[in-house]
Amino acid sequence: MNSKKITLILLPISIGLLIFLIVELLLISPQSLNINSGWKTENVLIDGAFTNDSEWDDASITQINSDAILYLKNDASNLYIFLDVIGDTGGSDNRFRIQFDTGNDEIWTPGNESAFSYSDGLFEGGTHYVENTTGIPGDYIIHCPFNCHSNLTGDANFSTSPNSIQNHQIYEIQIPLSLIGVNKGDQIGFFLYGGPFDLSFEYHYPSVADQFDMNTWAQLILAPTQAKGIIDFFVLSDTSWHFVLFFIVAISIAGVLVISKQYIFVDTQSKRIEPYTFLPEKFIHLSIKEKLQQAIEHNISIEEFEKLDSPDLMHLLGSEIGVISPEIKKQLLQLPISEGEKDEILQELVRLPIELQEKLLTQLEKSILTNNRGFD
């Protein structure tokens, strides 16, 4: 496939993707950041590790950023969370928290909004928080440790996973749906953040959300029944990645335009075919093959002969095509040159494609008559 065909294929695809991203950027809002939970079909061992390859095959997968990947699934009773923090390989004290808008009403209701935190290292363990009665958004108070609720459990470890063979931070949590006031198939707002206690780095979801403004949080849609997990990669999961992809696609289109300029913009100067003329003081001293090469370089239109460039045409001089039409041979025999020179020209012409022979011979004939010179 030549460059023109590749350009004609890639350019509309790139432009279409750019238009899609522009429309999405115009339409997307923090409230539309939905994550679909997968339906639990595989058993989960809450041990802070990828127990087996299929343990989270049924979960939805959301790439939070380059540091963390979130797995979510549920059944009729519990929400299961696997947070794979591949960017945290330091082994220091770490924690993460997930906050829920209980009631999904974007209102901070005292004693009702729930948050769940899990720490690894010096302060290892899980804690259930609820909104305080102060009325201050995000003013959580400790409700109890994880072990005070049936089926509320969690664990954290440094281990490997399918996403990284290097030991890194992993969290695994099981939250009863009753603690966040939902049933299977319901929708609830949530916000997640985490990182080391030393604040060397942090991750948030959504990345543009305000921890204390529920209106900016994402929406978790719990699976209503058995279904395959949904992969919410960069394009679908977070607005920050929309902007990244927007610039990547824009730069790619610019590159395609620059590389394919000769096919997209018509250069009237390059389209003009100038009359053929030899340089008399140089041409007379060339061999037959060199004269043919000069003729090819100066007179054969690339567009006319399958867009072959000069190196391709030069290569043809060495090929053994061995075919010449009676008309071309007759035209050659009528040239006012010696028989030896005619034989030389004939030997070179048979090496060329038939479509080149007539044009080349006609140009040589014009040159001979114009300059009143023969081949030496």
N, C-alpha and C positions, 0 to 999 in steps of 0.2 A: 504494500500500500504506500503510495507516494505522499509527499508532504501536504500537497493540496487536499487530498482526500482526508488525511488525518485532521487537518485544520477544519474542513467542512463538518466533520463529526464532532470534534471537541468544542468548537466555538459555540454552537447552539446549546450544547449540554451545559457548558460553563455559564453562559448567559442565563439559561433557565434556572440553574441552581442559585445564581446571584439574585434573580428576581424572587425566587422562593424565600431566600433568607431575608430579603428586604421586606417582603410581605409579613413574614413571621415576626420580624423585629418591630414592625408597626403594630401588629395585632397582639403580641404577647404582653402579659402583665404578670407581676409576681403571683397574683391569685390563680393564674392559669397554669402554674407549674405543678402538674399532677404527676404522681407516681402511683402506678397500679401495683398493688401487692399480688404476689403469686399465691396460688392455692396449695396448701401443704399436702403433699403426697408422700414425701420422704421423711423418715423419722429424723429427729434432731437430737443430738447429744450436746447439752449446754456445757461445754468444757473449754471454751475459748480457743478452739482449734478447728481446722478443716478435718473432721474425723475421717471422711471418705470422699471420693470423687463425686458421688451422687447426692450427698447430704443436702446441698443447696441448689441442685439442678432445677427444682420447681419454683425457685424464688425469682422475683424481679431483680434486676441489677441496675444500679444507678451509679455512674462515675461522678463522684462529688467534685473532685479535681485530680491532679496528678498524684496526690498523697493518699486518697481514701476512696474505697469502693463500698457501696451500701447494698446489702442483700435484704429483701423483705418478703415475707410470706405469712399467711395466716390460715387458720382453720376456723371452725365455729366458736372456739373458746379463747384462742391466744394469738397474739402477734409475735412473730419470731424475727429477730434482728441479728444479722451478722455484719459487723463493720470491720473491713479489711484495710487497716491503715498501713499500706505498703511503704509510705514515705517516712514512717516512724521506726527507725532501726537503731535508735540510740540507747534504748533500754532504760531510760530515765522514768521518773514517776509520771504517769499519764492519766487522763480522764476524758470522758465524753458524756454529753448530756443530750437527751431528746425531750423536747417540750411539746405538749399537746394542747390544742384549743378544745377542751372538753365542751361539748355542745355545738362545736363548729359555728359559733356565733360572733367570733372576733371581739368578745367581751371578757375582760378579766373578772371572773366571778370568784369572790373570796371562798376559800375552802373547796373549790371545785376544779380549778385548773391543775393538771398533773404534769410533773416532770420526773424523769428517771435518769439517774446519773450512775456511772460505774467508773471506778478508779482502779488503776493497777500500780503496784509498787508499794510504797510506804503506807498509803491510805487505801489499800485494796478492799473492795467491797462495793455493794450497790445500795443506793438510797432512793426512796420515793419521797418526792416533794409535792406540796400543794400550795396554792396561792394564799398568801397571808390576808388577814382582815384589814390591813392598812389601806387597801384600795390603790396602792402603788403598783403599776404594771410590772410583773416579773419579780415581785417581792415574795419569793418562795420561802416557806419554812419546812423543816424536816417533818415528814409525817411518820416515817419509820424505816428501818432497814428492809432489805428485800425479804428477809426470812419471816417477816410478820404477815405476809400475804401468801395464801395458797397459790401455787403455780407461778409466782413472781420469782424469777431466778436469773442469775447471770454469772459469767465468768470471763476472765481476761488472761491472756498469755502472750508470750513472744514465741512465734512459730512461723513456719512456712505456709504457703497456700498456692493454689493454681495461678495466682497473679504475681507471685514473687517467690523465688527459691531462697531468698535471704530472710533470716529471722526478722520479724517485724511485729508490731502491735496488732492484736486481734481482740475484738470484743464479741461476745455472744450473749444475747438477752432474750428472755421469754417474758412477755407482758400479758396478763389476762385482759381480754377486751372489756370486761366489766369495770376495770379500774379507770378506763378512759371513756366509759359511757357509750360504747359503740357495739354494734353487732356485725356479723359478716355482711359484706356488701355496702356498708356505710362509708361515709366520707368524713375525714377529720383533718383539720389544719395541724401542721407540725413544723418545728424548727429544730435543727440538729447542729451541734458544734462540738469541737474537741481539740485535743493536742496536749503536748507535755505541760506540766505545771510551770516549767521555766519559760514558757511562752516563746520557745525558739521557733515554733511555727504553729499555725492554727488552720482548721478547716471548718467551713460552714456550709449548711444547705438550708435554703437557697443562699448563694454567695452574696446576693444583693439585699437580703432580708435584714430587718431590724429585729433583734431579739425581743424587744419590748413592744413591737407593733405587729399584732396578729394579722393585720391586713396585708402584710408583706410576706407571710409565711406560705409554704407550699401546702398542697392538698394530697393526703394519702387516701387512695381509694382501695378499700379492702375487697379482696376477692369474694364474690358471693357463692361460688361453687368451684368445683374442680376445673382448673384451666391451666394452660402452660404459662410459665413465667414470661414476663415482658421485659425486654432489655431496653432501658432508657439511657442510651449512650449520650455523649456530649450534646448532640444536636437537639435532643428532645428533653434534656433534663434541666438545663440552667441557662439563663440569659447571657451570662458572661461568655459561655462557649459559643453562643450565636454571634457575638461580636468578633471573637477570634476567627471563626469560620468565615464570617463575612469578609474580613481582611485577607484571609488566605485565598478565597475564591476570587476576590477583586484583583489581587496580585497575579494569580494564575491567568486570568483573562488578559491582563495587561501583557503578560509574557507571551501568550498565544498571539495577540495582535502584533507584537513587535516581530516575533519570529516569522509570522506568515504575512508580513507587510506586502511582499511581492505578489501575493495571491489576492489580497483584499483591496488594495489601493492600486488603481490603474495608472501607471506612469506612461504618459503619452509619448515621452521621449524614447523610452525603451521599446515601445510598440512600433515605432517607425523603422522600417527596413530600408537602410541606405543602399543605393546602387553599388554594385561590386566593382572595385578597381584594385588592380595590383599596384605595388610600388615598383615601378620599372627598374630602378637602380638596384633593388634587392632581389626582385623576383627572378630575373634572368640568371642569377647565380645559384638558384636552388635546384635540388634534384627533383625528379618527378614526384617522389613520395612527399618531399617537403612542400612542393607546389600544391599537391592535393590537401595536405594538412592546412596550409594557409587558406586554401579555398573553403575548407570546412569551417575553420575558425572565424572567417569573415562573412560567410554568406548563407550558412545553413541556419534557418530559423528553428530555435528549440521547440517552439509551439507546434511547428509543422511536423516534426518527427518525434512524436511521443515524448517531448520534453527531455530529450537526451542532452546532457551538457557536453562541453568540449572533451573532457576525459573519456566519456562514453564513446563519442564519435572517433576519437583517436584509437580507441581499442578496436573499433570495427576495421581499421586498416590492417590489423593483424589477423582478422578472421578469414576463414576460407568459405566464402559463400558460393563462389564459382558459377554464378548465373548472370547472363547479360542478354538483353532482348535484341532481336534482329534490328529494330529501329535504332537503338543506341549504337550498335556496331556499324550500321550504315552511316549514321551521322559522324562517327569517328573517322571512317574511311574517307569522308569528303573534306576533312580538315586539310588546310594547305601546309602540311608538315611532312617530314620524311616518314618512310615506312617503319624504320626503326623506332622513331618516336611514337608512332601509332601503336606499335606492339607494346612499348613500355606503358603507355596510357591504358591500353586494354588490360594488361596484367594487373594494374592497380584498380581499375574500375570493377573488375569481377570480385574484388574483396569487399565492395561496398553493397549495402542494401539496394535493391532495385529502385526504390523511390528516390535515392540519392543520386543515382547514376545520371539520369537525364538532366537534373538541375545542375549538377557539377560540370557535366560535359558542355552544357549550354554556356555556363559562365566562363569556362576555359576558352571556348570558341570566341566569345565576345572579347575576351582579353587579347587573344591572338590577333584578331582582326583590328581591334582598336589600337594596339601598340605596334602592329605590323612586325611582330617578332614571333619566332618559333621557339619551341623548347630546345634547349641545348643538350 
